[in-house]
């Protein structure tokens, strides 16, 4: 898994993780660091395209390794839309199981903007556009909030 090093190190409680949806479809560079994103949720080829339950299990296995309470998970959306649905279902299952007012995790979808030749970030739950600068500020503020205890 890619943890965006320049931001992930700002707080022991907050991580930014970046994935591509499917492996090898495009060379995708992080909007935060310009590094190539090398980790993907799904392989380049999916044998059983309509196996939504199977796709959810794949995502579940990845999310089990992540403390999503303090993770900003950016997924660069490429590939099949059913895989996006599996990701969203798995994320929602995880956050509904967390009963904590301190939950700060976000699933962020990065969609390619052909005009600007870059990715635009959107919150998966609200559809709110997230500027890269505001994401960096949000993470820094989260770090400040957690150190003022």
C-alpha positions as CSV (number, residue, x, y, z in Angstrom):
1,X,0.0,0.0,0.0
2,X,1.2,3.5,-0.8
3,X,1.2,5.8,2.2
4,X,1.9,9.2,0.9
5,X,5.1,9.8,2.9
6,X,5.2,13.6,2.9
7,X,1.8,13.9,4.5
8,X,1.6,10.6,6.4
9,X,4.5,11.5,8.6
10,X,2.7,14.6,9.9
11,X,0.7,12.7,12.5
12,X,0.9,9.3,14.2
13,X,-2.9,9.2,14.0
14,X,-3.6,10.2,10.4
15,X,-2.5,8.5,7.2
16,X,-3.1,9.2,3.6
17,X,-3.2,6.1,1.4
18,X,-3.4,6.1,-2.3
19,X,-4.5,3.3,-4.6
20,X,-5.5,2.9,-8.2
21,X,-8.7,1.0,-8.7
22,X,-7.2,-1.5,-11.2
23,X,-3.6,-2.4,-11.8
24,X,-1.8,-1.2,-14.9
25,X,-4.6,0.6,-16.7
26,X,-2.7,3.9,-16.8
27,X,0.4,5.3,-15.2
28,X,-1.1,7.4,-12.4
29,X,0.8,10.0,-10.5
30,X,-0.3,11.2,-7.0
31,X,-1.9,14.6,-7.0
32,X,-0.3,15.1,-3.6
33,X,3.3,14.1,-4.3
34,X,3.6,13.4,-8.0
35,X,4.9,9.9,-7.3
36,X,3.6,7.1,-9.4
37,X,0.9,5.2,-7.6
38,X,2.0,1.5,-7.6
39,X,-0.6,-0.2,-5.5
40,X,-4.0,-1.2,-6.8
41,X,-7.0,-2.7,-5.3
42,X,-7.9,-5.0,-8.2
43,X,-5.7,-6.7,-10.8
44,X,-5.8,-5.5,-14.4
45,X,-8.1,-8.3,-15.4
46,X,-11.1,-9.4,-13.4
47,X,-12.4,-12.9,-14.4
48,X,-15.9,-12.7,-13.0
49,X,-17.0,-9.1,-13.7
50,X,-20.5,-9.4,-12.1
51,X,-19.2,-11.2,-8.9
52,X,-20.0,-8.2,-6.7
53,X,-19.7,-10.3,-3.5
54,X,-16.3,-11.5,-4.6
55,X,-15.1,-8.0,-5.3
56,X,-16.4,-6.8,-1.9
57,X,-14.3,-9.6,-0.3
58,X,-11.2,-8.4,-2.1
59,X,-11.7,-4.8,-0.8
60,X,-12.6,-6.2,2.7
61,X,-9.2,-7.9,2.8
62,X,-7.4,-4.6,2.0
63,X,-9.5,-2.5,4.4
64,X,-9.0,-5.0,7.3
65,X,-5.3,-4.0,7.2
66,X,-6.0,-0.3,7.5
67,X,-7.3,1.7,10.5
68,X,-9.8,3.7,8.5
69,X,-10.7,5.8,11.6
70,X,-7.7,7.9,10.8
71,X,-7.1,7.3,7.2
72,X,-7.8,9.4,4.1
73,X,-8.0,6.8,1.4
74,X,-7.7,8.2,-2.1
75,X,-8.6,5.9,-4.9
76,X,-7.8,6.9,-8.5
77,X,-10.9,5.6,-10.3
78,X,-10.1,3.5,-13.4
79,X,-11.7,0.3,-14.6
80,X,-15.0,-1.3,-14.1
81,X,-17.8,0.6,-12.3
82,X,-18.8,-2.6,-10.4
83,X,-15.4,-2.5,-8.7
84,X,-16.2,1.1,-7.5
85,X,-19.5,-0.2,-6.1
86,X,-17.7,-3.0,-4.3
87,X,-15.2,-0.5,-2.8
88,X,-18.0,1.8,-1.6
89,X,-20.0,-1.0,0.0
90,X,-16.9,-2.4,1.8
91,X,-16.0,1.1,3.1
92,X,-19.6,1.8,4.3
93,X,-19.7,-1.6,6.1
94,X,-16.5,-0.6,7.9
95,X,-17.6,2.8,9.0
96,X,-21.0,1.7,10.1
97,X,-19.2,-0.8,12.4
98,X,-17.2,2.0,14.0
99,X,-19.1,3.7,16.9
100,X,-16.9,6.6,17.6
101,X,-17.4,10.3,17.6
102,X,-13.6,10.7,16.8
103,X,-14.0,8.9,13.4
104,X,-12.0,11.0,10.9
105,X,-11.5,8.7,8.0
106,X,-12.6,9.6,4.4
107,X,-12.9,7.7,1.2
108,X,-11.9,10.0,-1.6
109,X,-12.4,9.3,-5.2
110,X,-10.0,10.8,-7.7
111,X,-11.5,11.3,-11.1
112,X,-9.5,12.1,-14.2
113,X,-10.2,15.6,-15.7
114,X,-9.1,15.5,-19.3
115,X,-9.1,19.3,-19.6
116,X,-6.6,19.9,-16.9
117,X,-4.8,16.5,-17.4
118,X,-5.0,15.9,-13.6
119,X,-7.2,14.2,-11.1
120,X,-9.9,15.9,-9.2
121,X,-10.7,14.7,-5.6
122,X,-14.2,14.2,-4.3
123,X,-15.5,12.9,-1.0
124,X,-17.3,9.6,-1.7
125,X,-20.0,10.3,1.0
126,X,-20.9,13.9,0.1
127,X,-19.6,14.5,-3.4
128,X,-17.8,17.6,-2.1
129,X,-14.8,18.6,-4.2
130,X,-11.6,18.4,-2.2
131,X,-8.7,20.6,-3.2
132,X,-5.2,19.1,-2.7
133,X,-4.2,22.1,-0.6
134,X,-7.3,21.8,1.6
135,X,-6.6,18.1,2.2
136,X,-3.0,18.9,3.3
137,X,-4.4,21.7,5.6
138,X,-7.0,19.3,7.0
139,X,-4.4,16.7,7.8
140,X,-2.2,19.3,9.4
141,X,-5.1,20.7,11.5
142,X,-6.0,17.1,12.6
143,X,-2.4,16.8,13.7
144,X,-2.6,20.0,15.7
145,X,-5.9,19.0,17.3
146,X,-4.4,15.7,18.4
147,X,-1.4,17.3,19.9
148,X,-3.3,19.9,22.0
149,X,-4.6,17.2,24.3
